[in-house]
Amino acid sequence: MDMKKIIGFGSNMGSESHANVPVDLENDKDQHVATENVKIKRGKISLIKKYLVDYTANSNLHGLKYIGEKERTSVEKIFWLFMFTCCVVLCAGLIRKVWIKWNETPVIVSFAENSTPVWQIPYPAVTVCFETKAQKTKFSFTEYYHLYNNESTYQNLTEEERILFEDVSLVCDDHLAPANGRKISLGNVTVENLKELSPNISEFFFGCKWKDIPKDNCSDLFLPIITEEGLCYTFNTMGAEELFRVENLNTDYNYLEYSNRTEDQTWSLETGYLPNTPLETYPHRGSGYGAKAGLTFLLKAKTNELDYLCKGPVQGFKILLHNPAELPRLSQQYFRSPLSQEVVVAVKPKMMTTSEGLKPYDPTRRQCYFPSERYLRYFKVYTQANCEMECLTNFTYARCECVHFGMPHGPNMAVCNAGSVACIKKAQMELVTADIENRITNEVHNDTLDEARRVAAECRCLPACTSIEYEAETSQADYDWKAIYGAYNLPIPEEDNDVLYARVMIFFKEAQFITSRRSELYGQTDFLANCGGLLGLFMGFSILSLAEIIYFLSLRLFCLLWQRRQNKKRNLEKSNKYGNQGPDKIKQLYSD
């Protein structure tokens, strides 16, 4: 055989073998990469499994260690996993109930530990209104009512008589106001007309006693005040400069006369009386209980001055006890002092305070406002009654484009008159039922209604966090003043034959009373203790358990991943080192 062929054959064989070597290396490399990927995936799964087993073995939560132990059977592991899951679900449900209770009803109202003496609170403000709004000898409302509503006699009335009748109808029963009367009027003119026709304080009061000390003049105790009932007289109400934001009010007339008292005001609704405040201060404070420590006043009325059409068949006086920081609304609540009767009023204060711990809560959750949380435009002191009065003013103005003269209002607001009484009454009813009927019905759409709806939504007149109310227990008996003259053998003056008297005595029923206190039902500490108790009962959970979970999910996990990355980096360096030596050895082998 030819040596060349043999050599050539050998050469070809050698060449083919040398050419196949890289292909085999590439196939081995692909298989190696695939194998490595599978190993990596299995390694990750194994790592997560080991990590979970490590946590369950070292966790201080009850039941978890049995799940991760290798010597436990599958049945045991499933049992403990089921029990642990049930405990977590049950515990979460109970904690949810605690959270709902804490979130929705965080406030509890309870009685204070100690009783409060009456000298620590102000004596109630007393506002008195006469049912006869215009003295018959000055202006007979009944007579002019028939003249005004008769077509044949209406034309005979002068402009002044029509104005007087319409002004007086504002403080009479609503149905008596003429619908065709003036819609608006000058507030100062209306108020001056009512003051001129109403009985003044000397015609209204016969005598007054404060703490069993007679006063020479009742004007020393009572000040005139403009209310929805017209001209009334009030005792122990804060002065206009302390009650109103005078800079925001109209200046046409004064709602409350500025007092000429010499005492400085040392009381506020939130803090009460300042330390070292003397007994005689303003507002007057209670100094005891019983008739000798209260207010007594004698009212009088002449039968020929009474008008039975304006306010109906019940004549006499309306009296309201209220907080000295509130503007009275005798159209809403009052008690009567009938003529020829003595009314004895035993007062029981109701005071609500709020703990400082509730300040961080939202007002809607604690259901009250602290003074600094709610600004009123016309009042310096926030109370629920003042807020409702201001809200009614704004709502009435939005609906009727005017307000009642007895409502505090701004200088740019018009004052309603007789032609707007129906609108005023309707606005009051709409505001009362606004929350019940989702504020105002959506059947009518106009600019006035939209504005009124916005005003009603902004009211939110919650109680003040510190509030004082006065409950009155009344009793009455006949007051026969003429029998006294007969008992003393005194002649009855001729001018007093038609005079009727009514006596009122107001005093604290008891020397102390129990205050209610609004405080936290669940504070943050209480909520945490409740949740911790449930977690500890069902799972053996503690703060260290939480720290352990955070540790396993953060620091330990980070350290484990970092170590794994370092190991992988070292293995890769070794792999590259040995992988680079392999081709050189092959090349050297075939070159030889």
TIPAVO-612714 format. One line per field, with one value per residue (C-alpha): x, y, z. Coordinates in steps of 0.02 Angstrom, whole numbers, plus 32768, in hexadecimal, padded with zeros to 4 digits. Each point is the difference from the previous one (the first is absolute). Layout:
<recs>
X <- c(X ...) .
Y <- c(Y ...) .
Z <- c(Z ...) .
</recs>
This chain:
<recs>
X <- c(8000 803B 8052 7FB9 7F50 8024 804A 7F74 7F7D 804E 800A 7F47 7FD2 8068 7FB3 7F50 8020 804F 7F68 7F80 804E 7FB4 7F52 8004 803D 7F6F 7F81 804C 7FFD 7F45 7FD7 8068 7FA3 7F56 8033 803D 7F58 7FA0 8074 7FE8 7F42 8006 807A 7F89 7F6E 806D 803E 7F4F 7FCE 8095 7FDC 7F4C 8034 8082 7F7C 7F81 8086 803A 7F5B 7FB2 7F4F 7FA1 7FEE 8074 8096 7F9D 7FE4 80BA 8043 8043 7FD0 7F46 7F8D 7F99 7F61 804A 803C 7F56 7FAA 806F 7FF2 7F43 7FFD 8077 7F97 7F5F 804E 803D 7F54 7FA3 807B 7FF3 7F42 8002 8081 7F93 7F6F 8070 8039 7F4E 7FCF 8098 7FE9 7F44 7FDC 80A0 7FA2 7FA7 7F97 8008 7FE3 808E 804F 7FD8 7F69 800D 7FC6 7F8C 8075 8079 7F84 7FA0 7F4F 7F8D 7FDA 7F47 7FA6 7F4D 7F8A 7F51 7F7A 7FB1 8071 7FA8 7FA3 7F4C 7FFA 8091 7FD3 7F6F 803D 7F55 7FAB 807F 7FFE 7F4A 801C 8097 7FAB 7F5F 8005 7F8B 8063 80B0 8006 7FD5 809C 8094 80AB 803F 7F71 8020 80B9 7FDC 7F86 807A 808F 7F9B 7FC4 80B5 7FFA 7F4D 7FC3 803F 7F54 7FD5 8089 7FB7 8047 7FED 8066 80B1 8081 808F 8014 8080 8030 801F 7F53 7FA9 805E 7FDD 7F47 7FF8 805F 7F89 7F64 803F 7FF7 80A3 8058 7FA8 7F56 8039 8051 7FBA 8090 809C 806B 80A9 803E 7F72 803C 7F7C 8038 7FC7 7FEE 7FF2 806B 8094 7FE7 7FA5 8039 7F95 8024 7FBC 7FC6 7F8C 7F76 8025 803A 8027 8067 808F 8060 80B3 801E 80AF 8014 7FF8 80BB 8023 7F75 8005 8084 7FC4 806F 7F9D 7F52 7F8F 800A 7F4C 7FCA 8042 7FC3 803B 801F 80B0 7FFF 803D 803D 80A3 8033 8078 7FCF 8064 7FA2 800C 7FA3 809C 8066 7F77 8029 80B5 805A 7FE8 7F64 7F97 7F4F 7FB6 8031 7FB0 7FAB 7FB8 802F 7F94 8022 7F8D 7F58 7F50 7F92 806E 8093 7FA3 7FA5 7F50 7FA0 7F4E 7FB1 7F64 7F87 7F64 7F66 7FD8 80AC 7FED 7FE9 7FB8 8012 80BB 803A 7F5D 7F95 8090 8043 8090 80BB 807B 809E 809B 8095 809C 80BC 8042 8068 7F68 7F85 7F52 7F7F 7F58 7FA7 8049 7FF6 7FC3 7F8D 7F6E 7FDC 7F44 7FAD 7FC1 8073 809F 807E 808A 8091 807D 8098 8069 809F 803C 80B8 8068 80BD 807C 80A9 809D 8024 7F76 804D 8061 7F5D 7F9A 7F68 7F87 8047 7FF9 7F5E 8031 8066 8086 7FF6 809A 7FBD 7F64 7FF8 7F5A 7FF0 7F89 8027 80A1 7FCC 7FD8 7F67 7F88 7F73 806C 8036 7F4C 7FCD 808A 7FD7 7F48 8032 8068 7F80 7F70 8063 8028 7F48 7FA9 8088 7FDD 8006 7F93 8030 801C 8088 80B3 8035 8081 7FF1 7FD9 7F6B 7F51 7F80 7F5E 7F55 7F4D 7FFE 8093 7FBF 7FC0 80AB 8057 7F8F 801B 80BD 7FFF 7FA1 8072 809A 7FB9 7FD8 809A 8061 7F67 7FCE 80B1 7FFF 7F8C 7F9B 8042 7F59 801F 80A3 802D 8091 7FAF 7FE3 80B0 804A 7F8E 8033 80B7 7FDE 7FA2 808F 807C 7F9F 8039 7FD1 8046 7FF8 808E 807B 7FDA 7F48 7F88 7F44 7F7F 7F6B 7F6B 7F86 7F6B 7F6D 7F7D 7F72 7F82 8048 7F76 8053 7F5C 7FE9 80A2 7FBB 7F64 8068 805A 7F61 804B 7F97 8024 8034 7F82 8082 8031 7F53 8022 80B6 802F 80A0 806C 8090 8093 8082 8099 8085 8073 7FAD 809D 80AA 805D 7FDF 8050 805F 8006 80A7 8029 80A0 8056 7FAF 809C 80A1 8095 8047 7F5A 7FEF 80B2 7FE3 7F60 8054 8099 7F93 7FA7 80A1 8052 7F6A 7FEF 80B3 8078 8029 8068 8062 809A 7F9C 7FE5 80B8 8028 7F91 804D 80AC 7FDD 7FB2 8089 80A9 8010 7FBF 8078 8094 7FD1 7FF1 80A4 805B 7FB3 8038 80B1 8005 7FC0 8083 808C 7FBD 7FF8 80B4 8037 7F9A 804E 80AE 7FEF 7F9C 808E 8081 7F9F 8015 80BA 8020 7FA1 805D 80A6 7FD0 7FD7 8091 8078) .
Y <- c(8000 80AB 8055 80A8 7FBE 7FB7 80A2 8062 7F91 8019 80B8 800C 7F9D 806D 809B 7FC5 7FD5 80A8 8059 7FA5 8031 80B3 7FC0 7F83 8085 8073 7F76 7FD6 80B7 8012 7F65 8041 80A8 7FAA 7F91 8096 805C 7F6B 7FF9 80BB 7FEF 7F6B 805E 8094 7F91 7FA4 80A4 8044 7F5B 8003 80B5 7FDB 7F67 806B 8082 7F81 7FA9 80A0 8062 8017 7FF9 7F6A 7F6B 8038 7F98 7F5E 802E 800F 7F6A 7F77 7F71 8032 7FA1 8055 7FE4 805A 8090 8014 7FFD 8089 8068 7FF4 802F 8092 8041 7FF4 8060 8089 8012 8001 807A 8074 8000 802E 8089 8045 8010 805A 8075 8028 8026 8070 8057 801E 8018 803E 806B 7FCE 8074 7FDE 8059 805F 7FB7 8099 8072 80B6 808D 807F 8090 7FBE 8021 809E 801C 7FE3 8090 802C 804F 803D 8032 804A 7FAA 80A8 804A 80A8 8057 8014 80B7 8027 7F91 7F86 7F70 7FAE 809D 801D 7F49 800F 80A9 7FC1 7F62 8057 8043 808F 803E 7FD7 809B 806D 7FCD 8074 7FC4 800B 7F94 7F7B 7FFF 7FEF 7F71 7FA2 801A 7FBF 7F6A 7FC5 7FD2 7FBD 7F55 7FD9 7FF1 80B4 804D 8048 7FA8 809E 8067 8040 7F7B 805F 809A 8065 7F9C 8097 8047 7F5C 7FEB 80B3 7FEB 7F61 8052 8093 7F94 7F7E 801C 8041 7FB5 8070 7FCD 7F4B 7FE0 8032 7FC5 7F93 7FA8 7FAE 7F90 8041 80B5 8073 8070 80B3 7FEB 7F60 804F 7FDE 7F47 7FF4 8043 8015 7F82 7FEA 7F4F 7FAC 802A 80B9 8066 7F95 8014 7F91 7FE2 7FBF 7FF3 802B 80AF 8026 801E 7F51 7FA3 8047 8022 80B2 8026 7F83 8037 8083 80A7 8039 7FC8 7FA2 7F52 8011 80A2 801E 7FEA 8083 7F80 801C 7F49 7FB3 7F5F 7F72 7F6B 7FA2 7F65 7F98 802C 803A 8084 8033 7FD3 807A 8049 8058 7FC9 809D 7FFB 7FFB 7F99 7FEA 7F5A 7F94 8015 7F7C 7FAE 802D 8098 8072 7FE6 801B 807F 803E 807C 803F 8020 8066 801F 806A 7FA9 8091 7FEC 7F47 7FCD 7F52 7FF7 8015 7F6A 7FA5 7FE5 7FDB 80A0 8019 7FED 7F8A 7FD7 7FA5 7FC3 7FF3 8004 80B3 7FEA 7FDC 8070 7FCB 7FBA 8008 7FC8 7F51 7FDE 8057 7FEE 8071 8072 801C 809A 7FF7 7F6C 7FE3 7F8F 7FAD 7FC0 7F84 7FF8 7F65 8022 7F86 8014 7F9E 8006 7FAB 7FB5 8046 7F53 8016 8099 7F9B 7FAE 8047 8065 7F8D 7F6B 8051 805C 80AA 809A 8051 80BF 8010 7F83 805B 80B6 805C 80A0 805A 7FB1 7FFE 7F67 7F5C 7FA6 7F90 8080 808E 7F96 7FD1 80B7 8034 7F6F 8032 80B2 7FC8 7F81 807C 8081 7F7F 7FCF 80A6 8080 8051 7FD2 801A 809A 7F92 7F9B 8041 802C 805F 80B4 7FCD 7F92 8045 7FF1 7FA3 8047 7FBF 7FC9 7F89 7FAE 7F68 7FEB 800F 7F7B 7F8C 8017 7FD1 7F60 7FD4 8016 7F94 7F72 8017 7F6C 7F8F 801E 8005 80BB 804E 7F9E 8000 8021 80BB 8042 80B8 806A 802A 7F48 7FCE 8085 7FCD 7F4A 8033 8066 7F6F 7F89 8074 800E 7F64 804D 7F81 8023 805F 7F8F 8062 8029 8036 7FED 8028 7F90 8054 7FAA 8074 8008 8088 8040 808E 80AB 8069 80A8 8056 7F8B 8044 80B1 7FC2 7FA4 80A1 8067 8068 8050 7FCA 8095 8025 7FFA 7F4F 7FB2 7FBB 7FCB 7F48 7FC1 7F66 7FCF 7F94 7FB2 7FAA 7FA7 7F69 7F64 7FB6 803E 7F83 7FA2 7F72 8030 7F90 7FE2 7FD2 7F96 7F7A 7F56 7FB7 8061 7FCB 7FA1 7FA9 7FD1 7FBC 7F9E 7FB3 7FCE 7FBF 7F99 7FAE 7FE0 7FB8 7F92 7FB4 8002 8029 809F 808B 8099 7F91 7F92 8097 802C 7F4D 8008 80A5 7FB4 7F68 806B 8084 7FEE 7F42 7FF5 8087 7FAB 7F56 8047 805C 7F61 7FA0 8085 7FFA 7F42 8008 8081 7F91 7F67 8063 8038 7F4C 7FC6 8085 7FD2 7F45 8024 806A 7F76 7F7A 8042 8022 7F4D 7FC2 8076 7FCB 7F4A 800B 8073 7F7C) .
Z <- c(8000 7FD0 8090 7FC8 8007 80A6 8036 7FAB 804B 80A6 7FE0 7FD5 8096 806B 7FB1 801B 80B3 801C 7FB3 806C 80A4 800C 7FD4 808C 8076 7FD2 801B 80A7 802D 7FD5 8064 808D 7FFC 7FFE 808F 805F 7FE6 8042 8094 801E 7FFE 8072 806C 800F 802F 807B 8046 801B 804F 8073 802A 8030 8064 8056 8030 803F 8065 8053 800C 80AC 7FB8 8042 7F8A 7F75 8037 7FE6 7F4A 7FD9 8061 7F8D 8073 7FFC 7F8C 7F7B 8065 8095 7F96 7FAC 80AC 8046 7F61 800B 80B8 7FE5 7F6E 8067 808F 7F89 7FB0 80A6 804E 7F69 800C 80B9 7FE4 7F75 807B 807C 7F75 7FCA 80B3 8018 7F59 8005 80B9 8052 807E 809F 806B 80B9 80A4 804F 809C 806B 800A 7FCA 8073 7FB1 802A 7F7B 7F73 7FD0 8036 7F6A 7F8D 800D 7F6C 8014 7F73 800D 7F99 7FD6 7F7B 7FEF 808B 7FCE 8037 7F8A 7F6D 7FFB 7F96 8000 7FBE 7F77 7FCF 7FCB 7FAF 7F9F 7FC1 7FCB 7F4E 8026 8098 7FC3 7F94 8096 805E 7FFA 7FC9 80B3 8042 7F7B 802C 80BA 7FE3 7F90 807C 8094 7F9B 7FF8 80B9 8001 7FC7 7F50 7FAF 802E 7F95 7F5E 7F68 7F97 807B 7FE6 7FD8 804F 806C 805F 8099 8070 7FD7 8029 80A4 8036 7FDC 8068 808F 7FFF 8004 807D 80BC 8046 8096 807F 7FB8 7FF3 80AB 80A9 806E 8001 8082 7FE7 808D 806C 7FEC 7FB2 7F72 7FEF 7F45 7F9C 7F79 8074 7FDD 7F58 7F59 7F63 7F77 7F50 7FDA 7F85 807C 7FF5 8095 8099 809E 8036 80A1 800F 7F44 7FC6 7FBD 7F47 7FF8 8046 7FA6 7F4E 7F7E 7FF4 7F6B 7F95 8037 7FB7 805A 7FE2 80AD 8098 802A 80B2 805C 803D 80BC 8079 807E 805C 8013 7F84 7FAB 804D 7FB8 7F5D 7FC8 7FE9 809B 8078 8082 8011 80A3 8090 7FAF 8085 8026 7FB4 7F4A 7F54 7FC5 80AE 804C 806D 80B9 8047 7FEA 8033 7FE7 806A 7F8A 7F5E 7F96 8022 7F97 7FF7 7F56 7FDD 7F73 7FEC 7FBD 7F8B 7FAE 7FD6 7F4C 7FE9 7F43 7FEC 8068 8021 809B 8079 8049 8075 7FEA 7FAC 8062 7FC6 8067 7F97 7FFD 801B 7F61 7F93 7FA7 803B 7F85 8057 7F63 801B 80BA 809D 8094 8027 8091 7FF8 8047 80B3 8020 8060 7FA9 8065 7F97 8049 7F8F 7FE3 7F9A 7F7C 7FD8 7F83 7FFB 7F8C 8029 7FAE 7FBC 7F7F 7FAE 7F7D 7FC6 7F72 803E 7FA5 8060 80AB 7FD4 8043 7FD7 8069 7FF8 7F91 7F80 7FC5 7FCF 8002 7F9E 8075 80AA 8063 8065 7FAA 8043 7FA3 8015 7FBC 7F6D 7FD7 800B 7F88 7F8C 7FFF 7FD4 7F6C 7FC6 800B 7F9F 7F7A 7FEF 801A 7FD9 80A8 80BA 8099 8063 809A 7FA7 800D 7F50 7F9B 7FC4 7F4C 802A 7FE9 808C 7FDA 8022 8002 7F48 8020 80A0 7F9F 7FB0 80A9 804B 7F6C 800A 80B8 7FDC 7F6D 806B 808C 7F89 7F93 8049 8006 7F4B 7FBD 8016 7F7F 7F7F 7F4F 7FAD 7FEA 7FBB 8008 803A 80A7 8029 7FCF 8070 808F 7FE9 800E 809E 8051 7FD9 8057 80A4 805F 80A7 807A 80BB 8052 805A 809E 8010 8088 7FFD 8085 801E 8053 8075 8010 8075 800B 806B 7FFE 8029 804E 801D 802E 8094 8048 7FFC 8059 8083 802A 7FF6 7F74 7F78 7F4E 7F94 7F78 7F76 8037 7FF5 7F52 8023 7FFF 8050 7FEC 8072 7FCD 8074 7FB2 8067 7FFE 8041 804F 8038 7F92 7F60 7FA1 7F63 7F67 7FAE 7F4D 7FFA 7F9B 7FF9 7FB1 8001 7F97 8095 801F 7F49 7FFC 80A1 7FBA 7F5D 805D 8073 7F6D 7FA2 809B 8027 7F52 7FBE 808D 7FA1 804E 7FCA 7FF0 7F89 7F92 800B 7FD0 7F66 7FCB 801D 7F92 7F77 7FFD 8055 7FFF 7F4D 7FC6 8055 7FB6 7F50 8016 8036 7F6F 7F86 8047 7FF1 7F4F 7FD4 8046 7FA2 7F60 8014 801A 7F6A 7F90 803C 7FD4 7F62 7FB7 801D 7F9E 7F4A 801B 8031 7F66 7F8E 8048 7FED 7F47 7FD6 803F) .
</recs>
